[in-house]
Amino acid sequence: MELSSRAGVLPVQLTAAPGVRLAGRDTAAWGFNGTSPGPTLRVRPGDVLRIRLVNELGQATNLHTHGLYVSPQGNSDNPFLRIETGTSFDYEIRVPDDHPAGTFWYHPHHHGTVADQIFSGLAGALLVDGGPALAAQERLLLITDTTLDAAGSVASVPAMSRMMGREGTLVLVNGQHQPVVAAAPGAAQRWRVINACTSRVLALRLQGHQLTQVALDGRFLPAPTARDLVVLAPGNRADLLIQPTAPGQYSLVSDDYDRGSIMGGGSVTSSQVVLGTLDVTGPEAAAPTLPATLPAPPMPAGPIVRQRQLTFGMGTGMGGMGTGGEMMSFTIDGRRYDPTRDDQTVQLGTTEDWTVINTSPMVHPFHLHVWPMHVVGDSTGTTPIGRQQDVVIVPARGWVRLRIAFADYPGRSVYHCHILDHEDVGMMATAHVQS
């Protein structure tokens, strides 16, 4: 996919409507401006991103700029907005002068229909330019999944699949099925990888190569880090440097990932799938020299004014999803989402530690809007400490501890499970940052 020109200069119109090409065929799936994924938006620190969202879906929607460090109020990144079908809304999102350069994305966030709308194709990349030049060429790989019926419509999702977190039978990269990425031997490419799936966890590896990770969730790591496998929960992004070793074709694969089990048994696995192929041909190019360090954001120094504990839970009852006669509930602190309730009240300008406990047998990726988080520790003892990210996997029957600086932006926003079927039925809550 070609990267678009800057979006922070002129207003952008995004029309959400049915009718896009996916995997080389005309479908009734949804997209922005007739494509899925939608146009890639590029901004710079200090820009004002003005988006007119036109809703032609036949149901309400809105827009979330996932990972951007911007205001949650008014017509900015406000998850409580509701744009009715047949209407439009003008967003004005002020990107701060010191916003980190990185890979972000946009998608609907209207509670109750988030999973359906993203599964139907509504997602796009949002890039903040800047930072060190790491490769002469960059590629955007926005990964989605869906299931299409014979007529090209997005298939309905059974209740059991929603309970587990739906995974589509068709996994796409930039709307294409198993595309080929061309490269020259030795010539480094920067891959901006976005997991825009509703529930699928990606466990990425490239046949015959190590992956050099330089960023996670739009924030640089302290140094380039070689990995055999890069795990991305739904919503996560990774910037990877690929340096082809020799001519040939190499598969980009997402391996099996165990997401745990549902109540009463039944394992849940994101199954192995080939995403695409790296095709290396031509004369050998000179390999670049990587920097020893990168501009990673520092851990907030504190003081830590409060420690909170949040609990992801699953159980029966409370009007959740049907499971063979019973109803399954997905809650935070034993409560389903209520947009009128303040679940956490925080003082602007303070730093807190939040421990997120998962009492269920499934992993739940934790996402907090607006205010990024540093991982302080977790129950596995294997997660790298000190990384800043906006989606963090909470292990089944485990915990993570997060340090959050509630700086710059007052207002109300949300935190939730990024298995979007779980969010839609109540695994979401509100945070109110007061000045």
PLY file of the C-alpha trace (Angstrom):
ply
format ascii 1.0
element vertex 435
property float x
property float y
property float z
element edge 434
property int vertex1
property int vertex2
end_header
0.00 0.00 0.00
1.35 3.42 -0.91
1.62 5.86 1.97
-0.53 8.97 1.60
0.57 12.58 1.66
0.37 14.63 4.86
-3.07 14.81 6.44
-2.24 17.56 8.93
-2.29 20.32 6.32
-5.73 20.13 4.67
-8.98 18.67 6.02
-9.54 14.99 5.26
-12.90 13.39 4.51
-13.41 9.77 5.50
-16.64 8.23 4.20
-17.56 4.99 5.97
-19.66 2.91 3.58
-20.18 -0.62 2.22
-18.59 -1.88 -0.97
-14.84 -2.54 -1.19
-12.46 -4.95 -2.92
-10.85 -7.51 -0.63
-8.45 -10.23 -1.73
-9.02 -9.28 -5.36
-12.83 -9.53 -5.38
-15.72 -7.10 -5.02
-17.41 -7.50 -1.65
-20.10 -5.93 0.52
-17.52 -5.38 3.26
-17.06 -1.87 4.61
-14.29 0.65 4.16
-13.27 4.29 4.27
-13.42 6.13 0.94
-14.08 2.87 -0.87
-11.05 0.96 0.42
-10.21 -1.37 3.27
-7.97 -0.48 4.92
-8.80 3.19 4.54
-6.36 5.89 3.42
-3.13 6.17 5.37
-3.01 9.50 7.19
0.37 11.13 7.86
0.86 13.97 10.32
3.75 15.73 12.02
4.07 16.88 15.62
2.25 20.20 15.94
-0.28 19.47 13.20
-4.03 19.76 13.60
-5.72 16.69 12.10
-9.13 17.70 10.77
-11.31 14.79 9.67
-14.87 14.96 8.41
-16.37 11.53 9.10
-19.31 10.78 6.80
-21.46 7.86 7.96
-23.17 5.82 5.23
-23.19 2.53 7.13
-26.85 2.28 8.15
-25.85 2.31 11.84
-24.14 4.68 14.26
-20.35 4.92 14.38
-17.48 7.20 15.46
-13.68 7.34 15.20
-10.81 6.56 17.56
-7.21 7.58 16.81
-5.64 4.61 18.55
-2.44 5.41 20.45
-2.29 9.14 19.73
-1.45 11.25 22.77
-4.21 13.82 22.28
-7.20 15.26 24.14
-10.18 12.95 24.77
-12.63 15.85 24.95
-14.99 17.64 22.56
-14.42 16.81 18.90
-11.01 15.25 19.50
-10.39 11.55 20.33
-13.69 11.26 22.19
-15.04 7.68 22.49
-18.44 8.84 23.74
-19.41 10.53 20.48
-22.18 8.99 18.37
-22.38 9.84 14.67
-25.73 8.70 13.33
-26.12 7.11 9.92
-26.73 9.64 7.17
-24.85 12.39 9.03
-21.29 13.68 9.25
-19.08 15.00 12.03
-15.98 17.20 12.00
-13.11 16.01 14.18
-10.29 18.38 15.12
-7.38 16.56 16.74
-4.43 18.67 17.88
-1.20 16.71 17.79
1.21 18.18 20.38
4.52 19.67 19.32
6.44 16.98 21.21
4.36 13.99 20.08
6.54 10.93 19.46
7.02 9.83 15.87
5.51 6.42 15.26
2.91 4.01 13.93
-0.71 4.45 15.02
-4.11 3.64 13.51
-7.74 4.70 13.40
-10.94 2.69 13.71
-14.56 2.97 14.95
-15.20 2.94 18.70
-18.98 3.10 19.05
-19.73 0.81 21.98
-21.66 -2.32 21.05
-20.63 -2.39 17.38
-16.83 -2.01 17.50
-16.07 -5.66 16.70
-18.64 -5.85 13.90
-17.41 -2.65 12.24
-13.70 -3.50 12.37
-14.37 -7.12 11.29
-16.27 -5.61 8.34
-13.19 -3.66 7.26
-13.18 -0.25 8.98
-9.56 0.52 9.89
-6.67 2.58 8.59
-3.11 3.59 9.45
-2.13 6.90 11.04
1.58 7.75 10.99
3.37 10.52 12.87
6.46 11.45 10.89
9.89 12.05 12.39
12.49 10.15 14.35
15.73 8.59 13.12
15.99 7.38 9.52
16.47 3.63 9.85
15.94 2.32 6.31
15.73 3.70 2.80
12.39 1.97 2.19
9.39 1.43 4.43
6.36 -0.80 4.11
3.03 -0.63 5.83
1.49 -3.98 6.78
-1.98 -3.47 8.26
-3.30 -6.92 9.14
-7.01 -7.67 9.41
-9.17 -10.76 9.36
-12.74 -11.41 8.34
-15.04 -14.13 7.02
-16.90 -13.69 3.73
-19.79 -15.78 2.48
-20.22 -16.92 -1.13
-21.98 -13.68 -2.04
-19.12 -11.54 -0.74
-20.90 -10.35 2.39
-19.28 -10.44 5.82
-20.59 -13.60 7.45
-22.60 -13.45 10.67
-20.70 -14.49 13.79
-22.13 -17.17 16.11
-22.48 -16.39 19.81
-19.81 -18.92 20.76
-17.29 -17.28 18.41
-18.09 -13.88 19.93
-17.53 -15.29 23.41
-14.12 -16.64 22.43
-13.33 -13.53 20.40
-14.01 -13.99 16.70
-11.22 -14.83 14.27
-11.88 -14.65 10.54
-11.10 -17.37 8.03
-9.52 -14.80 5.68
-6.42 -13.02 6.99
-5.40 -10.00 4.91
-2.42 -7.67 4.64
-3.51 -4.25 3.34
-6.70 -5.90 2.07
-4.73 -8.48 0.06
-4.45 -12.21 0.58
-0.83 -13.34 0.99
0.79 -10.46 -0.90
4.39 -10.52 -2.15
6.85 -7.93 -0.81
9.80 -7.27 -3.10
13.28 -6.60 -1.71
16.95 -6.63 -2.71
19.57 -8.67 -0.82
21.04 -6.64 2.02
18.69 -3.67 1.52
16.95 -2.94 4.81
13.23 -2.18 4.91
11.24 -0.75 7.80
8.00 -2.63 8.22
5.26 -0.82 10.13
3.06 -3.72 11.27
-0.41 -3.04 12.70
-2.56 -5.78 14.22
-6.03 -4.50 13.31
-7.74 -7.86 13.92
-10.70 -7.96 16.28
-9.33 -10.82 18.41
-6.46 -12.61 16.66
-3.06 -12.47 18.39
-0.22 -12.39 15.86
3.00 -14.31 16.60
5.16 -13.09 13.73
8.25 -14.72 12.27
9.97 -14.41 8.91
11.37 -17.60 7.42
15.16 -17.59 7.37
15.48 -14.21 9.09
15.55 -12.54 12.46
13.26 -9.57 13.02
14.94 -6.45 14.39
12.33 -4.57 16.40
12.82 -0.82 16.84
9.42 0.31 18.15
6.28 -0.93 19.88
2.94 0.88 19.86
4.40 3.97 18.24
7.22 4.37 20.80
10.86 3.53 20.13
12.58 0.80 22.13
15.80 1.74 23.94
17.83 -0.04 21.22
17.24 -2.20 18.12
16.39 -5.68 19.41
16.77 -8.93 17.42
13.86 -11.33 17.83
12.88 -14.66 16.31
9.22 -14.03 17.15
7.24 -10.82 17.70
3.87 -11.15 19.47
1.21 -8.50 18.80
-2.14 -8.44 20.57
-5.08 -6.86 18.74
-4.30 -3.14 18.60
-0.52 -3.52 19.04
1.92 -2.19 16.46
5.56 -3.04 15.85
8.18 -1.35 13.70
10.56 -3.99 12.36
13.75 -3.72 10.34
14.02 -6.45 7.72
17.41 -7.09 6.14
17.14 -9.79 3.45
20.02 -12.23 3.63
20.07 -13.82 0.18
17.93 -14.16 -2.96
14.87 -16.36 -2.51
11.31 -16.41 -1.25
10.60 -16.36 2.46
7.21 -16.74 4.17
5.96 -14.23 6.71
4.04 -16.41 9.17
1.90 -15.88 12.24
2.39 -18.96 14.42
-0.13 -20.59 16.75
-0.79 -18.54 19.87
-2.61 -20.00 22.87
-5.21 -17.48 24.09
-6.32 -19.73 26.94
-9.74 -21.33 27.28
-13.37 -20.47 27.76
-15.23 -21.17 30.97
-15.87 -24.89 31.30
-13.14 -26.08 28.88
-12.51 -25.48 25.17
-9.12 -24.03 24.25
-8.87 -20.82 22.23
-5.97 -20.57 19.77
-5.00 -18.04 17.14
-3.99 -20.59 14.53
-0.95 -20.49 12.26
-1.40 -18.62 8.99
0.88 -17.48 6.16
0.52 -13.70 5.83
2.69 -13.07 2.78
6.00 -13.68 1.06
9.26 -11.72 0.98
10.66 -12.03 -2.55
14.37 -11.19 -2.59
15.94 -10.63 -6.01
18.52 -8.45 -7.75
22.01 -7.21 -6.96
23.15 -7.05 -3.38
22.88 -3.70 -1.60
25.00 -2.34 1.21
23.61 -3.09 4.66
22.92 -0.03 6.83
24.55 0.54 10.20
21.96 0.53 12.96
22.15 3.04 15.81
23.23 1.68 19.17
20.40 3.50 20.96
16.96 4.85 20.10
14.88 7.71 21.62
12.74 5.57 23.92
10.45 7.46 26.33
11.71 7.28 29.92
9.82 5.64 32.75
7.84 8.26 34.73
9.90 9.20 37.76
6.96 9.60 40.12
6.20 10.06 42.91
3.59 7.31 42.71
0.61 8.95 44.37
-1.74 5.98 44.24
-1.82 2.26 43.49
-4.99 0.81 42.05
-6.14 -2.72 41.34
-8.46 -3.61 38.44
-9.89 -7.06 37.72
-10.87 -8.59 34.40
-13.50 -11.25 35.04
-15.67 -13.76 33.20
-18.69 -15.54 34.57
-22.28 -16.52 33.93
-25.26 -14.22 34.02
-25.60 -10.44 33.61
-27.02 -10.68 30.09
-23.80 -11.42 28.22
-23.34 -13.86 25.34
-25.30 -17.03 24.85
-23.39 -20.27 25.46
-25.78 -23.13 25.00
-28.52 -21.89 27.28
-26.32 -19.99 29.70
-25.18 -16.39 29.47
-21.55 -15.36 29.77
-20.52 -12.04 31.29
-17.33 -10.07 30.66
-16.67 -7.45 33.34
-14.11 -5.14 34.91
-14.29 -5.11 38.71
-17.49 -7.13 38.50
-19.37 -4.47 36.52
-20.36 -4.06 32.91
-19.63 -0.81 31.09
-21.80 2.21 31.86
-20.79 5.37 29.96
-22.46 7.60 32.55
-20.43 6.21 35.47
-16.92 7.31 36.48
-15.07 4.11 37.37
-11.69 5.72 38.13
-11.19 9.36 39.10
-7.60 10.57 38.71
-5.90 13.89 39.48
-4.27 15.54 36.47
-0.50 15.75 36.78
-0.10 12.65 38.96
1.52 9.28 38.33
-0.13 6.03 39.43
0.59 2.30 39.36
-2.29 0.13 38.16
-2.24 -3.62 38.69
-4.58 -5.36 36.24
-5.59 -8.83 37.45
-7.11 -11.41 35.14
-9.17 -14.00 37.03
-10.35 -15.66 33.82
-8.80 -18.58 31.87
-8.35 -16.40 28.74
-5.76 -13.72 27.99
-7.19 -10.20 27.83
-5.23 -7.35 26.18
-5.61 -4.19 28.30
-5.90 -0.87 26.43
-6.06 2.60 27.98
-6.95 5.51 25.72
-4.84 8.69 25.62
-2.36 8.12 28.48
0.42 5.64 27.61
1.59 2.99 30.07
4.97 1.60 31.09
5.09 -2.07 32.06
6.52 -2.38 35.59
6.08 -6.15 35.97
3.83 -9.13 35.31
3.03 -12.59 36.60
5.14 -14.37 33.94
8.39 -12.64 34.88
9.41 -12.67 31.21
7.93 -9.45 29.81
10.54 -6.73 29.14
10.20 -4.09 31.85
10.06 -0.35 31.19
8.56 -0.41 27.70
5.90 2.17 26.95
2.86 0.78 25.15
-0.89 1.24 24.88
-2.03 -2.41 24.64
-0.65 -4.94 27.14
-1.52 -8.65 27.28
-2.76 -9.70 30.72
-2.01 -13.44 31.05
-4.78 -15.90 31.84
-5.14 -16.06 35.64
-2.24 -13.63 35.86
-1.52 -9.92 36.26
0.43 -6.94 34.90
1.53 -3.81 36.73
1.52 -0.55 34.79
2.89 2.92 35.55
0.80 5.72 34.08
1.55 9.45 34.04
-1.76 11.29 33.77
-0.25 14.44 32.30
-1.36 17.21 29.93
-4.95 16.15 29.20
-7.94 16.33 31.54
-11.19 14.66 30.56
-13.04 11.37 30.43
-12.00 8.37 28.37
-12.05 4.57 28.58
-9.97 1.47 29.23
-11.01 -1.99 28.04
-10.17 -5.44 26.78
-8.98 -5.23 23.16
-10.66 -8.52 22.31
-13.33 -6.31 20.81
-16.23 -8.74 21.23
-15.50 -8.66 24.97
-15.40 -4.86 24.99
-18.75 -4.67 23.19
-20.53 -6.71 25.86
-19.18 -4.80 28.82
-15.46 -5.36 29.45
-14.81 -1.63 29.41
-14.78 1.15 32.01
-14.20 4.89 32.29
-11.35 7.00 33.63
-12.01 10.64 34.53
-8.88 12.78 34.80
-9.70 15.97 36.67
-7.67 19.16 36.85
0 1
1 2
2 3
3 4
4 5
5 6
6 7
7 8
8 9
9 10
10 11
11 12
12 13
13 14
14 15
15 16
16 17
17 18
18 19
19 20
20 21
21 22
22 23
23 24
24 25
25 26
26 27
27 28
28 29
29 30
30 31
31 32
32 33
33 34
34 35
35 36
36 37
37 38
38 39
39 40
40 41
41 42
42 43
43 44
44 45
45 46
46 47
47 48
48 49
49 50
50 51
51 52
52 53
53 54
54 55
55 56
56 57
57 58
58 59
59 60
60 61
61 62
62 63
63 64
64 65
65 66
66 67
67 68
68 69
69 70
70 71
71 72
72 73
73 74
74 75
75 76
76 77
77 78
78 79
79 80
80 81
81 82
82 83
83 84
84 85
85 86
86 87
87 88
88 89
89 90
90 91
91 92
92 93
93 94
94 95
95 96
96 97
97 98
98 99
99 100
100 101
101 102
102 103
103 104
104 105
105 106
106 107
107 108
108 109
109 110
110 111
111 112
112 113
113 114
114 115
115 116
116 117
117 118
118 119
119 120
120 121
121 122
122 123
123 124
124 125
125 126
126 127
127 128
128 129
129 130
130 131
131 132
132 133
133 134
134 135
135 136
136 137
137 138
138 139
139 140
140 141
141 142
142 143
143 144
144 145
145 146
146 147
147 148
148 149
149 150
150 151
151 152
152 153
153 154
154 155
155 156
156 157
157 158
158 159
159 160
160 161
161 162
162 163
163 164
164 165
165 166
166 167
167 168
168 169
169 170
170 171
171 172
172 173
173 174
174 175
175 176
176 177
177 178
178 179
179 180
180 181
181 182
182 183
183 184
184 185
185 186
186 187
187 188
188 189
189 190
190 191
191 192
192 193
193 194
194 195
195 196
196 197
197 198
198 199
199 200
200 201
201 202
202 203
203 204
204 205
205 206
206 207
207 208
208 209
209 210
210 211
211 212
212 213
213 214
214 215
215 216
216 217
217 218
218 219
219 220
220 221
221 222
222 223
223 224
224 225
225 226
226 227
227 228
228 229
229 230
230 231
231 232
232 233
233 234
234 235
235 236
236 237
237 238
238 239
239 240
240 241
241 242
242 243
243 244
244 245
245 246
246 247
247 248
248 249
249 250
250 251
251 252
252 253
253 254
254 255
255 256
256 257
257 258
258 259
259 260
260 261
261 262
262 263
263 264
264 265
265 266
266 267
267 268
268 269
269 270
270 271
271 272
272 273
273 274
274 275
275 276
276 277
277 278
278 279
279 280
280 281
281 282
282 283
283 284
284 285
285 286
286 287
287 288
288 289
289 290
290 291
291 292
292 293
293 294
294 295
295 296
296 297
297 298
298 299
299 300
300 301
301 302
302 303
303 304
304 305
305 306
306 307
307 308
308 309
309 310
310 311
311 312
312 313
313 314
314 315
315 316
316 317
317 318
318 319
319 320
320 321
321 322
322 323
323 324
324 325
325 326
326 327
327 328
328 329
329 330
330 331
331 332
332 333
333 334
334 335
335 336
336 337
337 338
338 339
339 340
340 341
341 342
342 343
343 344
344 345
345 346
346 347
347 348
348 349
349 350
350 351
351 352
352 353
353 354
354 355
355 356
356 357
357 358
358 359
359 360
360 361
361 362
362 363
363 364
364 365
365 366
366 367
367 368
368 369
369 370
370 371
371 372
372 373
373 374
374 375
375 376
376 377
377 378
378 379
379 380
380 381
381 382
382 383
383 384
384 385
385 386
386 387
387 388
388 389
389 390
390 391
391 392
392 393
393 394
394 395
395 396
396 397
397 398
398 399
399 400
400 401
401 402
402 403
403 404
404 405
405 406
406 407
407 408
408 409
409 410
410 411
411 412
412 413
413 414
414 415
415 416
416 417
417 418
418 419
419 420
420 421
421 422
422 423
423 424
424 425
425 426
426 427
427 428
428 429
429 430
430 431
431 432
432 433
433 434
